[in-house]
Amino acid sequence: MQDIRETFRGAWAHARGSLNAAEQGAGKMMAKIAGTARISPDDLRQHARDLAGMLHDQRKEFQDAIGHVVRRAASPFKLPSRGELDALRRRVDVIAARVEMLTRVGNEENVAH
């Protein structure tokens, strides 16, 4: 259990670092905008697009890092993957449909006798 805690602490530290980097980048971008005495609407839109792109990339990096750490932490437990669970659900659905069909057929035969 201690390994899992340490793994999540590491993930959280990485997440904080990523968010801090995003905040610093946003601050630099805003300083650049504010430092410009006269800025055209096109330049302002470009800066906004740059900032949005940077924040999107940071969020993606954060999500990927957390996902990696969670998968690594869960791997010793041999948990099934989402694909394996989906395949199992499909098999159960097929079996349930067959049981339902056999139940109907059995009921029809009982009514006929």
SETOR-160944 format. One record per residue: chain; x, y, z of N, C-alpha, C, O in turn; residue in one letter. Coordinates in steps of 0.001 Angstrom, whole numbers, plus 500000, padded with zeros to 6 digits. Layout:
<tinus>
TINU ch n_east n_north   n_up ca_east ca_north  ca_up c_east c_north   c_up o_east o_north   o_up aa
TINU  A      X       Y      Z       X        Y      Z      X       Y      Z      X       Y      Z  A
...
</tinus>
This chain:
<tinus>
TINU ch n_east n_north   n_up ca_east ca_north  ca_up c_east c_north   c_up o_east o_north   o_up aa
TINU  A 500835  498804 500000  500000   500000 500000 500876  501255 500000 500504  502275 499419  M
TINU  A 502034  501177 500650  502938   502322 500697 503431  502682 499299 503588  503860 498979  Q
TINU  A 503680  501653 498449  504135   501925 497081 503100  502716 496300 503445  503622 495542  D
TINU  A 501838  502375 496484  500768   503095 495785 500734  504543 496246 500608  505457 495432  I
TINU  A 500845  504749 497548  500842   506132 498066 502005  506930 497484 501837  508080 497079  R
TINU  A 503177  506314 497446  504339   507016 496900 504157  507298 495409 504558  508353 494916  E
TINU  A 503561  506366 494708  503312   506560 493285 502369  507728 493055 502607  508566 492186  T
TINU  A 501296  507782 493838  500349   508883 493682 500951  510208 494142 500657  511252 493561  F
TINU  A 501787  510178 495172  502470   511414 495583 503355  511928 494460 503404  513129 494196  R
TINU  A 504062  511002 493793  504901   511394 492659 504069  511975 491528 504449  512964 490902  G
TINU  A 502929  511345 491275  502042   511848 490216 501535  513235 490560 501482  514115 489702  A
TINU  A 501165  513426 491809  500654   514726 492227 501735  515794 492108 501460  516916 491684  W
TINU  A 502967  515442 492481  504075   516399 492355 504295  516760 490888 504523  517925 490562  A
TINU  A 504227  515768 490006  504380   516034 488580 503246  516917 488068 503461  517827 487268  H
TINU  A 502042  516633 488542  500874   517414 488132 501033  518873 488560 500770  519791 487783  A
TINU  A 501463  519073 489798  501666   520449 490271 502716  521158 489438 502570  522339 489120  R
TINU  A 503787  520432 489080  504824   521031 488239 504282  521435 486880 504609  522505 486368  G
TINU  A 503450  520574 486295  502859   520884 484989 501944  522095 485073 501972  522967 484204  S
TINU  A 501138  522144 486117  500235   523285 486277 501004  524571 486528 500641  525627 486011  L
TINU  A 502068  524485 487324  502893   525674 487565 503514  526174 486260 503558  527378 486007  N
TINU  A 503991  525241 485435  504573   525631 484150 503529  526311 483270 503824  527298 482597  A
TINU  A 502313  525782 483279  501241   526388 482488 500930  527788 482998 500740  528715 482211  A
TINU  A 500877  527934 484311  500596   529264 484881 501702  530249 484541 501426  531405 484220  E
TINU  A 502948  529803 484607  504058   530696 484269 504000  531108 482796 504219  532268 482448  Q
TINU  A 503698  530126 481942  503577   530437 480519 502452  531425 480258 502594  532350 479459  G
TINU  A 501334  531217 480940  500202   532129 480777 500575  533518 481275 500217  534525 480663  A
TINU  A 501296  533563 482386  501730   534859 482920 502645  535589 481952 502519  536798 481762  G
TINU  A 503563  534857 481342  504468   535469 480370 503693  535998 479165 503971  537086 478661  K
TINU  A 502722  535214 478715  501927   535628 477566 501128  536887 477903 501049  537811 477094  M
TINU  A 500543  536921 479085  499762   538090 479479 500670  539315 479647 500279  540431 479305  M
TINU  A 501871  539104 480171  502818   540215 480301 503195  540755 478925 503344  541961 478730  A
TINU  A 503343  539843 477992  503662   540252 476619 502536  541102 476045 502780  542126 475406  K
TINU  A 501318  540673 476275  500162   541428 475784 500076  542775 476493 499896  543816 475861  I
TINU  A 500209  542734 477827  500094   543975 478598 501225  544938 478289 501045  546155 478339  A
TINU  A 502399  544388 477968  503553   545236 477673 503474  545924 476328 504253  546833 476043  G
TINU  A 502570  545509 475529  502409   546104 474209 501439  547270 474332 500265  547089 474657  T
TINU  A 501944  548456 474070  501100   549648 474224 499944  549624 473236 498804  549923 473594  A
TINU  A 500236  549273 472018  499193   549217 471010 499265  547841 470356 500311  547422 469860  R
TINU  A 498171  547176 470368  498140   545832 469811 496938  545730 468883 495841  546187 469206  I
TINU  A 497160  545136 467753  496069   545006 466788 495146  543871 467218 495566  542959 467930  S
TINU  A 493908  543929 466792  492985   542831 467114 493498  541474 466627 493302  540453 467287  P
TINU  A 494155  541474 465465  494703   540212 464955 495807  539677 465858 495871  538476 466119  D
TINU  A 496679  540570 466337  497745   540140 467254 497164  539620 468566 497625  538614 469105  D
TINU  A 496168  540305 469063  495539   539878 470306 494897  538497 470132 495009  537643 471011  L
TINU  A 494233  538283 469009  493630   536967 468743 494701  535883 468646 494514  534770 469137  R
TINU  A 495826  536218 468007  496912   535241 467879 497489  534889 469253 497762  533722 469531  Q
TINU  A 497670  535877 470094  498165   535613 471453 497171  534745 472229 497567  533844 472968  H
TINU  A 495895  535022 472054  494877   534220 472744 494903  532777 472241 494768  531842 473031  A
TINU  A 495078  532593 470926  495174   531233 470375 496413  530516 470899 496358  529336 471244  R
TINU  A 497529  531241 470956  498763   530648 471486 498581  530206 472929 499004  529115 473312  D
TINU  A 497949  531056 473722  497716   530747 475131 496782  529547 475274 497025  528656 476088  L
TINU  A 495726  529529 474486  494783   528404 474551 495474  527102 474143 495245  526059 474755  A
TINU  A 496299  527160 473133  497033   525966 472694 497992  525468 473755 498100  524266 473997  G
TINU  A 498683  526394 474382  499628   526020 475439 498889  525375 476616 499333  524356 477147  M
TINU  A 497781  525960 477015  497014   525395 478127 496441  524026 477762 496400  523125 478599  L
TINU  A 496005  523873 476522  495500   522573 476068 496609  521519 476146 496383  520408 476626  H
TINU  A 497804  521871 475672  498927   520927 475709 499285  520555 477140 499561  519391 477427  D
TINU  A 499283  521527 478033  499607   521253 479438 498557  520340 480067 498896  519438 480832  Q
TINU  A 497298  520568 479751  496235   519721 480303 496390  518294 479798 496230  517344 480564  R
TINU  A 496700  518137 478515  496889   516801 477932 498065  516095 478603 497982  514912 478934  K
TINU  A 499151  516825 478799  500326   516247 479466 499973  515808 480890 500391  514741 481338  E
TINU  A 499216  516626 481581  498787   516309 482940 497926  515044 482948 498151  514151 483765  F
TINU  A 496956  514959 482059  496083   513790 481994 496870  512534 481646 496637  511474 482228  Q
TINU  A 497796  512644 480707  498606   511491 480323 499475  511014 481489 499610  509812 481720  D
TINU  A 500061  511967 482221  500919   511607 483356 500117  510902 484441 500566  509896 484991  A
TINU  A 498945  511418 484750  498110   510794 485775 497665  509408 485307 497698  508457 486087  I
TINU  A 497255  509284 484059  496851   507981 483528 497977  506972 483597 497758  505816 483959  G
TINU  A 499180  507400 483252  500343   506505 483307 500601  506036 484737 500841  504852 484974  H
TINU  A 500553  506949 485666  500824   506593 487060 499746  505663 487609 500053  504716 488334  V
TINU  A 498502  505924 487272  497414   505059 487749 497560  503657 487162 497391  502667 487874  V
TINU  A 497874  503567 485863  498063   502245 485255 499234  501514 485899 499152  500315 486165  R
TINU  A 500318  502234 486148  501496   501621 486769 501182  501169 488196 501628  500104 488622  R
TINU  A 500424  501968 488928  500073   501609 490299 499129  500416 490340 499200  499606 491264  A
TINU  A 498254  500297 489360  497267   499217 489347 497825  497921 488758 497234  496860 488957  A
TINU  A 498935  497980 488047  499435   496797 487347 499735  495608 488262 499503  494478 487831  S
TINU  A 500231  495775 489490  500474   494597 490329 499196  493851 490704 499256  492684 491091  P
TINU  A 498059  494499 490596  496801   493878 490987 496173  493063 489862 495138  492429 490067  F
TINU  A 496782  493069 488675  496295   492297 487529 494821  492595 487233 494035  491682 486983  K
TINU  A 494463  493852 487262  493096   494257 486954 492854  494129 485457 493759  494381 484662  L
TINU  A 491645  493740 485061  491368   493623 483628 491332  495001 482973 491000  496007 483600  P
TINU  A 491682  495009 481709  491648   496270 480962 490206  496582 480578 489323  495733 480701  S
TINU  A 489981  497790 480120  488649   498187 479664 488207  497308 478497 487043  496916 478420  R
TINU  A 489128  497000 477594  488808   496137 476460 488408  494737 476902 487471  494149 476362  G
TINU  A 489123  494211 477886  488771   492885 478402 487393  492894 479056 486612  491958 478879  E
TINU  A 487098  493937 479802  485771   494042 480422 484673  494179 479372 483605  493581 479508  L
TINU  A 484930  494959 478332  483945   495110 477257 483693  493776 476554 482550  493442 476242  D
TINU  A 484761  493015 476307  484612   491705 475664 483803  490772 476561 482960  490017 476075  A
TINU  A 484055  490823 477848  483304   489988 478787 481826  490385 478813 480949  489522 478862  L
TINU  A 481555  491684 478779  480159   492151 478749 479440  491634 477500 478290  491200 477565  R
TINU  A 480138  491690 476364  479526   491196 475120 479219  489702 475223 478161  489251 474784  R
TINU  A 480137  488945 475800  479907   487495 475954 478725  487237 476885 477905  486359 476616  R
TINU  A 478633  487991 477972  477510   487826 478906 476197  488173 478206 475191  487491 478401  V
TINU  A 476203  489227 477394  474987   489599 476656 474550  488478 475716 473358  488190 475611  D
TINU  A 475504  487841 475029  475183   486736 474125 474600  485569 474924 473600  484973 474524  V
TINU  A 475224  485252 476041  474730   484146 476881 473334  484468 477412 472459  483603 477416  I
TINU  A 473124  485699 477858  471807   486091 478373 470745  485967 477285 469630  485524 477560  A
TINU  A 471075  486350 476065  470119   486236 474959 469797  484774 474677 468647  484433 474400  A
TINU  A 470802  483914 474747  470562   482479 474520 469686  481886 475623 468776  481104 475345  R
TINU  A 469959  482255 476859  469146   481765 477980 467711  482233 477816 466777  481460 478036  V
TINU  A 467526  483482 477435  466184   484020 477217 465460  483246 476119 464282  482916 476257  E
TINU  A 466170  482958 475030  465570   482206 473938 465194  480794 474392 464102  480313 474088  M
TINU  A 466093  480137 475114  465804   478779 475598 464644  478775 476586 463855  477831 476616  L
TINU  A 464539  479818 477388  463433   479927 478335 462113  480066 477587 461119  479443 477958  T
TINU  A 462100  480886 476528  460876   481055 475729 460494  479750 475057 459326  479360 475066  R
TINU  A 461473  479074 474474  461211   477799 473794 460673  476787 474799 459722  476065 474498  V
TINU  A 461270  476724 475988  460827   475806 477020 459417  476120 477476 458629  475203 477706  G
TINU  A 459086  477370 477609  457737   477770 478003 456722  477435 476923 455602  477028 477235  N
TINU  A 457092  477599 475660  456187   477271 474557 455924  475765 474506 454800  475340 474242  E
TINU  A 456963  474956 474761  456776   473506 474765 455878  473070 475919 455068  472157 475757  E
TINU  A 456009  473704 477071  455163   473357 478233 453708  473712 477958 452803  472992 478380  N
TINU  A 453478  474812 477256  452116   475236 476929 451515  474261 475907 450321  473970 475972  V
TINU  A 452308  473760 474982  451815   472854 473940 451417  471506 474509 450572  470828 473926  A
TINU  A 451992  471099 475621  451670   469762 476183 450550  469845 477092 450138  468833 477658  H
</tinus>
